[in-house]
Each structure stands twice: as C-alpha cells, then as structure tokens.
Amino acid sequence: MRLWIAQGFGIGRIPFAPGTFGSLLGMVWFALLLASGRPWVLLLGGVAGLAFSVWLCGAAERVLGQKDPGSVVLDEIAAMPICFLAWLGIAYAQTGAMPRPDSFFSRGHWLLTVGVFAAFRFFDIAKPWPVRQSQRWPGGWGITVDDLLAAVYVNLVTLLAYAGSSLARTS
C-alpha cells in the first residue's frame, strides 16, 4: 500500500514520463486544497503532503532497493501546490481573498498555469544548484527536497515575471 501511494496511486508505473504524470496528479491535489477556500487548509495540506512524501518515498526506496526510483512520484505530487504559493500570495494581496480554483484553471489563466507546470518540470529535470545536491540527502528527504527546491525556483520565476509585468504596465 505504501509503495502504491508513493508511486502516485499507480501513475508512477506509466513507462514514460512518470514525473510529468505525477505532476499532473499534483495539479489535482492543488485544486482540491484550493477548493476549500481556506488558506490554512492549503498550507496544512501542503505541509502534510511534503511530510508524507518524505516518509512514503523513503519507504518505497527501501522496498524497491533503488535510490530515488523513477516510479516514485509522490514527491512531484506533494511539491506541485508549493509551485503556486507566489501566485496565490499575489492574488491574495490584490483581492484580500483566497483565489478560487477557476483562477488557475479557467480559459483566461490556463496559459499561466501551464507555465508554472512547465517551469516545475524544467527545474525538476535540470536540477540547478542546490536542487541536484539535495538528492544526496538520505531516503525520502533526498527524494522530496529536490522537488521542494524546484518549486522554490518556480516561485522565484513567478515573482520575477510579476515584477517585470508590473514594471511594464507602469512605464
């Protein structure tokens, strides 16, 4: 059961691009957390997802006898909501309310959402410093922290893009 969950309820067993499919499931996780409309649910769910990822990915690594097996995608699932924190913060600052899921998945915003998704996949695959180095951590920590750091890079890109677009509007 733990292995099946760590493999994204079986999605990680897809023979090609399991991390991408796991990230897509992470988008569903993000939408479910966001649907509550409560910031504390999103934050608590995000932290719980990361904690379970550390635990279950470490267990899966031991069961499979491999370091960071490709079929283990719970780390991508857990990190995906973290990728949207900057966008959530900007939206909350502008409106004073928690954005609804359609703020991310509607026709007017889907391109930005795809951009966040693609940026996460890029940073997860390219593994710039210190993402690659974090994989040396033992067990589930090394599996999960590299995705968390990739999500941090996504948030930095989001903030830079927002700052750039804000400057362009004021010029």
C-alpha atoms as a printed R data frame, in Angstrom:
    type eleno elety resid chain resno       x      y       z
1   ATOM     1    CA   MET     A     1   0.000  0.000   0.000
2   ATOM     2    CA   ARG     A     2   2.778  2.474   0.892
3   ATOM     3    CA   LEU     A     3   4.573  1.714  -2.376
4   ATOM     4    CA   TRP     A     4   1.378  2.193  -4.380
5   ATOM     5    CA   ILE     A     5   0.779  5.599  -2.767
6   ATOM     6    CA   ALA     A     6   4.439  6.619  -3.245
7   ATOM     7    CA   GLN     A     7   4.013  5.676  -6.894
8   ATOM     8    CA   GLY     A     8   1.151  8.149  -7.170
9   ATOM     9    CA   PHE     A     9  -1.607  5.552  -6.843
10  ATOM    10    CA   GLY     A    10  -0.017  3.666  -9.719
11  ATOM    11    CA   ILE     A    11   0.634  6.647 -12.023
12  ATOM    12    CA   GLY     A    12   4.381  6.337 -11.477
13  ATOM    13    CA   ARG     A    13   4.279  2.920 -13.136
14  ATOM    14    CA   ILE     A    14   3.498  4.520 -16.509
15  ATOM    15    CA   PRO     A    15   6.573  3.553 -18.557
16  ATOM    16    CA   PHE     A    16   7.271  7.045 -19.938
17  ATOM    17    CA   ALA     A    17   7.462 10.450 -18.208
18  ATOM    18    CA   PRO     A    18   6.235  9.240 -14.794
19  ATOM    19    CA   GLY     A    19   7.329 12.520 -13.156
20  ATOM    20    CA   THR     A    20   5.223 14.520 -15.589
21  ATOM    21    CA   PHE     A    21   2.176 12.351 -14.927
22  ATOM    22    CA   GLY     A    22   2.830 12.637 -11.184
23  ATOM    23    CA   SER     A    23   2.992 16.414 -11.567
24  ATOM    24    CA   LEU     A    24  -0.371 16.354 -13.351
25  ATOM    25    CA   LEU     A    25  -1.814 14.499 -10.369
26  ATOM    26    CA   GLY     A    26  -0.171 17.189  -8.231
27  ATOM    27    CA   MET     A    27  -2.292 19.742 -10.086
28  ATOM    28    CA   VAL     A    28  -5.378 17.831  -8.947
29  ATOM    29    CA   TRP     A    29  -4.022 17.859  -5.372
30  ATOM    30    CA   PHE     A    30  -3.505 21.619  -5.647
31  ATOM    31    CA   ALA     A    31  -7.061 22.140  -6.959
32  ATOM    32    CA   LEU     A    32  -8.511 20.049  -4.119
33  ATOM    33    CA   LEU     A    33  -6.613 22.037  -1.496
34  ATOM    34    CA   LEU     A    34  -7.582 25.313  -3.119
35  ATOM    35    CA   ALA     A    35 -11.262 24.337  -3.395
36  ATOM    36    CA   SER     A    36 -11.645 24.643   0.379
37  ATOM    37    CA   GLY     A    37 -11.228 28.416   0.042
38  ATOM    38    CA   ARG     A    38  -9.264 28.465   3.287
39  ATOM    39    CA   PRO     A    39  -5.562 29.378   3.345
40  ATOM    40    CA   TRP     A    40  -4.906 27.177   6.366
41  ATOM    41    CA   VAL     A    41  -6.220 24.099   4.506
42  ATOM    42    CA   LEU     A    42  -3.866 24.820   1.617
43  ATOM    43    CA   LEU     A    43  -0.871 25.353   3.911
44  ATOM    44    CA   LEU     A    44  -1.641 22.408   6.192
45  ATOM    45    CA   GLY     A    45  -2.329 20.139   3.205
46  ATOM    46    CA   GLY     A    46   0.880 21.266   1.529
47  ATOM    47    CA   VAL     A    47   2.988 20.614   4.630
48  ATOM    48    CA   ALA     A    48   1.264 17.275   5.261
49  ATOM    49    CA   GLY     A    49   1.818 16.275   1.631
50  ATOM    50    CA   LEU     A    50   5.528 17.016   1.910
51  ATOM    51    CA   ALA     A    51   5.816 15.144   5.228
52  ATOM    52    CA   PHE     A    52   4.040 12.096   3.809
53  ATOM    53    CA   SER     A    53   6.270 12.309   0.750
54  ATOM    54    CA   VAL     A    54   9.424 12.152   2.867
55  ATOM    55    CA   TRP     A    55   8.083  9.165   4.766
56  ATOM    56    CA   LEU     A    56   6.492  7.206   1.920
57  ATOM    57    CA   CYS     A    57   9.160  7.916  -0.694
58  ATOM    58    CA   GLY     A    58  11.816  6.740   1.757
59  ATOM    59    CA   ALA     A    59   9.822  3.569   2.395
60  ATOM    60    CA   ALA     A    60   9.405  2.998  -1.359
61  ATOM    61    CA   GLU     A    61  13.125  3.458  -1.897
62  ATOM    62    CA   ARG     A    62  13.817  0.715   0.654
63  ATOM    63    CA   VAL     A    63  11.187 -1.637  -0.829
64  ATOM    64    CA   LEU     A    64  12.466 -1.171  -4.393
65  ATOM    65    CA   GLY     A    65  16.137 -1.216  -3.359
66  ATOM    66    CA   GLN     A    66  16.903  1.807  -5.566
67  ATOM    67    CA   LYS     A    67  17.965  5.366  -4.849
68  ATOM    68    CA   ASP     A    68  15.209  7.773  -5.980
69  ATOM    69    CA   PRO     A    69  13.343  5.309  -8.212
70  ATOM    70    CA   GLY     A    70  11.671  6.890 -11.233
71  ATOM    71    CA   SER     A    71   8.333  5.244 -10.453
72  ATOM    72    CA   VAL     A    72   8.095  7.111  -7.133
73  ATOM    73    CA   VAL     A    73   6.208 10.320  -7.941
74  ATOM    74    CA   LEU     A    74   4.637 11.352  -4.634
75  ATOM    75    CA   ASP     A    75   7.372 13.983  -4.386
76  ATOM    76    CA   GLU     A    76   6.103 15.670  -7.573
77  ATOM    77    CA   ILE     A    77   2.511 15.427  -6.367
78  ATOM    78    CA   ALA     A    78   3.369 16.985  -2.996
79  ATOM    79    CA   ALA     A    79   5.508 19.770  -4.467
80  ATOM    80    CA   MET     A    80   3.034 20.981  -7.081
81  ATOM    81    CA   PRO     A    81   0.871 23.082  -4.688
82  ATOM    82    CA   ILE     A    82   4.056 24.755  -3.428
83  ATOM    83    CA   CYS     A    83   4.755 25.933  -7.003
84  ATOM    84    CA   PHE     A    84   1.716 28.221  -6.815
85  ATOM    85    CA   LEU     A    85   2.422 29.974  -3.487
86  ATOM    86    CA   ALA     A    86   3.803 33.162  -5.074
87  ATOM    87    CA   TRP     A    87   0.825 33.421  -7.437
88  ATOM    88    CA   LEU     A    88  -1.533 32.757  -4.534
89  ATOM    89    CA   GLY     A    89   0.174 35.428  -2.459
90  ATOM    90    CA   ILE     A    90  -0.035 37.998  -5.249
91  ATOM    91    CA   ALA     A    91  -3.719 37.224  -5.847
92  ATOM    92    CA   TYR     A    92  -4.490 37.394  -2.133
93  ATOM    93    CA   ALA     A    93  -2.661 40.732  -1.805
94  ATOM    94    CA   GLN     A    94  -4.626 42.172  -4.722
95  ATOM    95    CA   THR     A    95  -8.088 40.978  -3.689
96  ATOM    96    CA   GLY     A    96  -7.894 40.288   0.039
97  ATOM    97    CA   ALA     A    97  -9.436 36.857  -0.587
98  ATOM    98    CA   MET     A    98  -8.231 33.377  -1.313
99  ATOM    99    CA   PRO     A    99  -8.425 32.728  -5.072
100 ATOM   100    CA   ARG     A   100 -10.783 30.030  -6.314
101 ATOM   101    CA   PRO     A   101  -9.618 27.082  -8.437
102 ATOM   102    CA   ASP     A   102 -11.040 28.690 -11.576
103 ATOM   103    CA   SER     A   103  -8.474 31.478 -11.056
104 ATOM   104    CA   PHE     A   104  -5.893 28.910 -12.146
105 ATOM   105    CA   PHE     A   105  -7.835 26.608 -14.431
106 ATOM   106    CA   SER     A   106 -10.105 28.946 -16.415
107 ATOM   107    CA   ARG     A   107  -9.675 29.962 -20.018
108 ATOM   108    CA   GLY     A   108  -8.162 33.302 -19.029
109 ATOM   109    CA   HIS     A   109  -5.420 31.837 -16.846
110 ATOM   110    CA   TRP     A   110  -4.699 28.370 -18.163
111 ATOM   111    CA   LEU     A   111  -1.593 29.545 -20.035
112 ATOM   112    CA   LEU     A   112  -0.048 30.868 -16.807
113 ATOM   113    CA   THR     A   113  -0.905 27.602 -15.074
114 ATOM   114    CA   VAL     A   114   0.754 25.638 -17.872
115 ATOM   115    CA   GLY     A   115   3.760 27.948 -17.491
116 ATOM   116    CA   VAL     A   116   4.042 27.146 -13.777
117 ATOM   117    CA   PHE     A   117   3.694 23.439 -14.551
118 ATOM   118    CA   ALA     A   118   6.348 23.601 -17.306
119 ATOM   119    CA   ALA     A   119   8.712 25.609 -15.093
120 ATOM   120    CA   PHE     A   120   8.397 22.985 -12.364
121 ATOM   121    CA   ARG     A   121   9.148 20.182 -14.809
122 ATOM   122    CA   PHE     A   122  12.131 22.171 -16.147
123 ATOM   123    CA   PHE     A   123  13.657 22.793 -12.717
124 ATOM   124    CA   ASP     A   124  12.913 19.237 -11.569
125 ATOM   125    CA   ILE     A   125  14.682 17.798 -14.625
126 ATOM   126    CA   ALA     A   126  17.512 20.360 -14.986
127 ATOM   127    CA   LYS     A   127  18.217 20.345 -11.234
128 ATOM   128    CA   PRO     A   128  20.131 23.638 -10.864
129 ATOM   129    CA   TRP     A   129  22.097 24.275  -7.677
130 ATOM   130    CA   PRO     A   130  21.148 23.283  -4.949
131 ATOM   131    CA   VAL     A   131  18.414 21.000  -6.323
132 ATOM   132    CA   ARG     A   132  20.833 18.302  -7.540
133 ATOM   133    CA   GLN     A   133  22.911 18.476  -4.357
134 ATOM   134    CA   SER     A   134  19.839 17.922  -2.178
135 ATOM   135    CA   GLN     A   135  19.394 14.474  -3.719
136 ATOM   136    CA   ARG     A   136  22.352 13.320  -1.628
137 ATOM   137    CA   TRP     A   137  20.222 13.544   1.493
138 ATOM   138    CA   PRO     A   138  19.206 10.146   2.805
139 ATOM   139    CA   GLY     A   139  15.980  8.354   1.909
140 ATOM   140    CA   GLY     A   140  12.777 10.292   1.407
141 ATOM   141    CA   TRP     A   141  14.486 13.571   2.294
142 ATOM   142    CA   GLY     A   142  16.633 13.480  -0.840
143 ATOM   143    CA   ILE     A   143  13.683 12.429  -2.970
144 ATOM   144    CA   THR     A   144  11.341 15.146  -1.693
145 ATOM   145    CA   VAL     A   145  13.599 18.125  -1.011
146 ATOM   146    CA   ASP     A   146  14.825 18.338  -4.607
147 ATOM   147    CA   ASP     A   147  11.207 18.814  -5.755
148 ATOM   148    CA   LEU     A   148  10.571 21.331  -2.988
149 ATOM   149    CA   LEU     A   149  13.614 23.320  -4.129
150 ATOM   150    CA   ALA     A   150  12.438 23.113  -7.763
151 ATOM   151    CA   ALA     A   151   9.134 24.600  -6.529
152 ATOM   152    CA   VAL     A   152  11.079 27.418  -4.843
153 ATOM   153    CA   TYR     A   153  12.688 28.214  -8.199
154 ATOM   154    CA   VAL     A   154   9.225 28.275  -9.814
155 ATOM   155    CA   ASN     A   155   8.074 30.801  -7.207
156 ATOM   156    CA   LEU     A   156  11.123 32.981  -7.852
157 ATOM   157    CA   VAL     A   157  10.401 32.942 -11.597
158 ATOM   158    CA   THR     A   158   6.737 33.768 -10.880
159 ATOM   159    CA   LEU     A   159   7.732 36.736  -8.721
160 ATOM   160    CA   LEU     A   160  10.231 37.975 -11.317
161 ATOM   161    CA   ALA     A   161   7.638 37.667 -14.087
162 ATOM   162    CA   TYR     A   162   5.084 39.535 -11.983
163 ATOM   163    CA   ALA     A   163   7.585 42.277 -11.132
164 ATOM   164    CA   GLY     A   164   8.533 42.562 -14.808
165 ATOM   165    CA   SER     A   165   4.907 42.799 -15.913
166 ATOM   166    CA   SER     A   166   4.167 45.359 -13.190
167 ATOM   167    CA   LEU     A   167   7.075 47.499 -14.341
168 ATOM   168    CA   ALA     A   168   5.949 47.222 -17.949
169 ATOM   169    CA   ARG     A   169   2.450 48.401 -17.019
170 ATOM   170    CA   THR     A   170   3.767 51.467 -15.166
171 ATOM   171    CA   SER     A   171   6.149 52.523 -17.953
